[in-house]
Amino acid sequence: MLELKNISYSVKDEASGKKQDILKNVSLAFEDRAISVITGPNGSGKSTLIRILMGISKPTSGKIVFNGEDITGLSITERAQKGFTIAFQQPVRFKGITVKKLLELACGKKLDMNGMCDCLSAVGLCARNYIDRAVDGTLSGGELKRIELATAIAKGGDVFLLDEPEAGIDLWSFEDLVKVFEKLHEKTVIIVSHQQRILETADKVILFENDKPVSIGRGEEMFQKLTQRPSLCWRNVKEN
């Protein structure tokens, strides 16, 4: 069980010098073996929450508890050692590192061709076409996104944090993307997304507005409610 207890996060506005709340007194529980999707308008604190869970950003106040242990003060590396894995909205480029080397670094061991295929085929890529390519600007945004997801799969762990994993997937089938999540269903999976198909398959959908969660429910039920909110933008899979 991963829990947030009264988590707040604020920054200083450079123009006014005043404190700006990004998250305010957020308390949530993420169950084991469940997919939770966080959705809501831009600027509501969704991506900030993911960074706080991974240890990239430190909360202004509150606690993060994982399996009964307070991990609020742990670093990114320490959380990774406890089984936390993250995939960013904008994938990181690694000049000079091949896809093969990146996957091996992620899983901590040498991989044969079968191992490479297991990771890359899960995200719709052929290992033979990619293992020797550099993870840099020669890859498209969609290719980088898929490789980042493959790296997360290679690393493994108990908690997967995915910030808009559908972004830049171009022509790759969303059904294939959902199959990736289904393979992770034995883990704690937390996804930031606006996509209908992803929301509908979630065990729990959490709507964020104005720095805090305002509604929580099951996937398909929540999506039906959200489509009635003209102020919010929900993306249908067909749009991609």
N, C-alpha and C positions, 0 to 999 in steps of 0.2 A: 504493500500500500504506500502510495506517495501522497503526502498531504501538504497543503499550504495553510498556514495559520496566521491570519491577519497580516498578510503581506502588503506592504506599501512601498512605492518607489516614486521618488520625486526628483526633479532636476531644477536648476536655477535658470530662469529665463534671462538671457543675456541682455535683452533690450530693457526690460523693466526691473531686473534684479530680484523679482519675486519668485517664490517657489511655485513650480508647476507640478501638479499631481499627474503621474502617468498611470499608476495603480494605487488603489486606496482600499485598505482593509479587506483584501481578497482572501477568502477561506474556501478551499476546494479539496476534494478527495478524489484521487484517480485510482480506480480499482486495478488489481492484478488481472491479467488475461482479459483485457477489455480495450476497445478503441474509443478514445474520447476526442471529439472534434471541437475546437474553439473557433468561433466565427463571430462576425460583427463588423461594423464600419471601420474604415481606416482611422488610425489614431486612437483606437479604444484600448490599446495596451496588450494586444494579443502576442505580437512578436517579442515585446519586452518581457512578457511572462515566460516565454520559451527560453530567452537568454538568462533569466534569473534561475530557472530550473536547472540549466546546464552549468551555472556558475560564472557565466561571462559577465553578467551584471550582478551587483550586490544589492539586495533590498535595503531600503531606508529603515524599515522596521519589519518585524514579524519573523516567523520560523518556517523552515522547510524540513519535513520529517519523512524519512524513507525507511520503511520497515522498522519503525520505532526509534530510529536514530536521528538526532538533530544534525543535518548536514549543511545548515545555513552557511557556515564558515568554510566549507571545503572548497578547494580550487577546482578548476576544470579538469585537471589531470586526476585528482582524487575522485571526482565524480565518475570520470571515465573508467577508473579502476573498479568502481562499484557497479558498473554496468550501464552507465548513461551514454547514449549515442545521439548525435544531432546531425540533421541535414538542413542547411540554410536555404532561405528563399533565393538568394543569389549565390550559386556555387563558387567555391574558392578555386582559383587557378594555381597550379604548381609548376612553374617553369623548370624544365629539365627533368621532371619526374614522369616516368611512364605509367600507364594505367596498371600494368602488371606490378610495378613497384609499389604503387599506391595501395592496391588491394592487399599486397603482402604486408605492408606496414600496418594496415588496418587490422588484419587478423593475427599479426605477430608471428607468422611462419611462412615458409616457402609454399607456393601453390603450384600444382601441376596443371596441365591443360584442363582436366576434368574439374578441378577446383575453380579455375577461372571461368569456365563455362557455367558452373552452378551460379556464381555471383552475377555474371553479366547477362546470361539468358533470362534471369529473373526480371530484368529491366528492359528486355527486348533488344539486346545487343549481341552480336556474334563475337566471341572472344578472339578468334583468329584475326578479325579486322581491327581490333582495338588494343590488344595487350601491349603492343610496341609503340603506340602513339603517345605523345606527350600530353599531359593534362594542362593545356594552355590555350591560347587564343586561336589555335588551328581547329579546335573543336567548336561546334555550334553550341548555343545556349542549351538546346534540348539535349545534346549529347553529354554536355557537362553535368546537367541535372541527373540524367540517368546514371552516369558514372558515380556521382555523389551518393545516390541511393544504393548502388551496388557496393560502394565502400561501406556504407552503414550496415548493409546485410553481412558483408565480410567480417566486420568488427564484431557483430553480434551484441549481446548484452541483455539486460532486463527491462530497460526503459528507452524507448525510441521517441525522440522529439523531432517532428518534421514540420518545418515552416513552409507552407504553401508548396508541397511536393509536386503539385501538378503544373507549376509555373514553368513555361518554356518547353513542355513535353512535345510540342508541335504535333506530328502525325501519329505518335504512339497512342494506341488504344487505351482509353480510360479503364476499360475492363481489365487490361493487363496491369494497370497501376493498382486497381482494387485487389487483384490477385496477390500483389506484393504485400498489401496490408493484411490479407487473409492469412498469409504465411507467418505473419508476425503476431497473430491473434493470441498466441500463448504468452505474449509479453504485455507490458504496459505501454500502449502506444498513444501519444498525444499529438494531434495534427492541427495546425492552423490552416483552415481552408474555407472557401466560399462555394466550392463546387457541389452541385446537387447530388451527384452520384456518391461522392465521398460522405456527405452529410447523411444520406439515406442509409448507408451501410454502417454507420457508427452505432456503438452501444449507447453512447451518451453525447449529446450536443450541448455546448455551453455558449450562450449568447453573451458577448461583452458589449457594453455601451458605457461611455463616460467613465472609464477607468475601473469598471467592476463588472462581474457577471450579474445579469439581470433576469435570466431565465435558463432553466436546465430541463432537458427531457430526452426521450429516445429519438433516434435519428429521423425516421420518416415522419413521425408526428411533429417534430420541431420544424422540419423543412416546410411542411404545409402551413404552419403558423408564420414562418418567416417570409413566405411568398406574399403574404398579405401586408407586408410592411413596405410601402412604396419608398420610404426614406433609405432603405438598405438595398444593396446591389447583390443579387444572388445569380450566380453563373450556372447556366445549364451546360451539361457535358457537350451537347451538340454545337455549342458556340466555338469549340476548339477543334 
